[in-house]
Amino acid sequence: MGWNERLAALAGARRAAGLWRARRVIEERNGRWLTAGGRRRLDFASNDYLGLAADPRLSAALAAALGANGTGSGAARLVTGNFAVHETLEHEIAAWLGRDRALLFSSGYQANLALAQGLLQRGDVVLGDKLNHASLIDAARLGAADFRRYPHGDLDAARRLASAPRRGLLLIVSDGVFSMDGDTAPVRGLAALAGEHGALLAIDDAHGIGVLGETGRGVLEAAGAGQDEVPLLIGTFGKAFGTAGAFVAGPRPLIDHLEQTARTWIYTTAPPPALAAATLAALDIIRTEPERRVALHRNIAYFRDRARAAGLPLGASSSAIQPLVLGSAARTMAVAGALERAGFWVGAMRPPTVPEGTARLRITLSAGHETEMIERLVETLAATLDDHPAAPGG
């Protein structure tokens, strides 16, 4: 079999299983609405949890920085790509989170790859939750260390794997808020486990930073865990902050080491300085406008109350990510298509993004959603699920 035959066979199998992924062009997105194919729909799929992606203050900060520094950084941070605004953003993020230092990355994927590549050696072990984000899984697989995975949220299993013989050091990694299920990691239990085994604990709080905790500092604030308990914290700006990019924050020796060793930081062009300026504006809003978090959590509670009353199959999530597991990819795609025709944009998640047999709608709430919008979504969901029942036996 040649390359063309192999690719054709794989594409055919994906299409037959309902797993073919197709890009959609978004012509316009403005807060709660997006336009695709010339039709406007309510957006219940994005990760813009606080509604900041369309905030004019971010646009103004970006535009002002464009005038000063242009569209690109021009080089890696260690060459000529290190601007004052990058340094300011790192300092402000670290200070806000109560950490010694922060290091900016162009994406969360790069940040997580940096951990395994920059910290681990042969004989070390990475211990991770089976439902960790793909970037954490890939980082562990691509690094020099051995990789052990425990069933989702199972601290007893994690403890057994941590106790197994190893030649080197132990790094424990977990999502803070799991991106497909919306539940949170047992942070205190993982911190205790790390302490028992002299391990380093890293939490990727991409979906918690900005929205969880009393002041929006994320899942660690909600769990009452600081830098001593969880040395490494990864966060992204493409969700609650409404911009793009990521960071790793923690004790100075760890961040200093990553700055010297992380290839995804050293050998990549720095994020545009204008983007860093917009992110600083978002951080200021997150710090000074708690009403956005209040509105988001009010919307989450309202959605869950109305969904339960309508008999929808909700997952055990109190975050902005609300999964409705429908089982088959075919049913999930049919329901998502019907919702789109009714004026709603909802994410349809299928394997391998989620485990086989757990295809789902991934509904995300925003501070910008209004009660009437959520009510309409729930009513349409209930009617649509009645029209697309599960197949016998599944």
Sequence and secondary structure as in RCSB ss.txt:
>XXXX:A:sequence
MGWNERLAALAGARRAAGLWRARRVIEERNGRWLTAGGRRRLDFASNDYLGLAADPRLSAALAAALGANGTGSGA
ARLVTGNFAVHETLEHEIAAWLGRDRALLFSSGYQANLALAQGLLQRGDVVLGDKLNHASLIDAARLGAADFRRY
PHGDLDAARRLASAPRRGLLLIVSDGVFSMDGDTAPVRGLAALAGEHGALLAIDDAHGIGVLGETGRGVLEAAGA
GQDEVPLLIGTFGKAFGTAGAFVAGPRPLIDHLEQTARTWIYTTAPPPALAAATLAALDIIRTEPERRVALHRNI
AYFRDRARAAGLPLGASSSAIQPLVLGSAARTMAVAGALERAGFWVGAMRPPTVPEGTARLRITLSAGHETEMIE
RLVETLAATLDDHPAAPGG
>XXXX:A:secstr
  HHHHHHHHHHHHHHTT         EEETTEEEETTEEEEE S   TTS TT HHHHHHHHHHHHHH S   S
BTTTT   HHHHHHHHHHHHHHT SEEEEES HHHHHHHHHHHH  TT EEEEETT  HHHHHHHHHSSSEEEEE
STT HHHHHHHHHS  SS EEEEEESB TTT  B  HHHHHHHHHHHT EEEEE TTTTTTSSTTS  HHHHHT 
 TTT  EEEEESSSTTSS  EEEEE HHHHHHHHHH HHHHTSB   HHHHHHHHHHHHHHHH THHHHHHHHHH
HHHHHHHHHTT  B S  SSEEEEEEESHHHHHHHHHHHHHTTEE EEE TTSS TT EEEEEE  TT  HHHHH
HHHHHHHHHHHHS   TT 
